[in-house]
């Protein structure tokens, strides 16, 4: 079993790293540590001017979600806390929600909710659910985006 936490930052070719990440199994992807995700955000994320906060967005073609009503757009490091930027498509409107990374990547299925109002002003609760398979695909998208940002010039020379 490959330790992605080490393999992602080794001195190997970017093409080989992409090949390794695309062939990882679900359990190997879920084994990626919070420290690895934090390093990805700090190395390739956009730093907000005048602060220590970072934003790391995944390009639309690499974004993954729960194949139902939400997609993870990226990561946000704000005041030292990592959060996921989650785009949710509801019945009559769309919205973006910030979900703490620790809550999202707990062992069990993540079930997020958002309160909205319907046409008559009644409060409705909308849910978005992520199982292990969806979480693993989200992590895969983060790793692939990291490699494509970090080694952009090397990857474009190989095409």
Buried (B, 14 or more C-beta within 10 A) or exposed (E): EBEBBEBBBEEEEBEEBBEBBEEBEBEBBBBBEEEBBBBBBEEBBEEEEEEEBBBBBBEEEEBBBBEEBBBBBBBBBBEEEBBBBBBBBBEEEEEEBEBEBEEBBEEEEBEBEBEBEEEEEEEEEBEBBBEBEBBBBBBBBBBBBBBBBBBEEEBEEEE
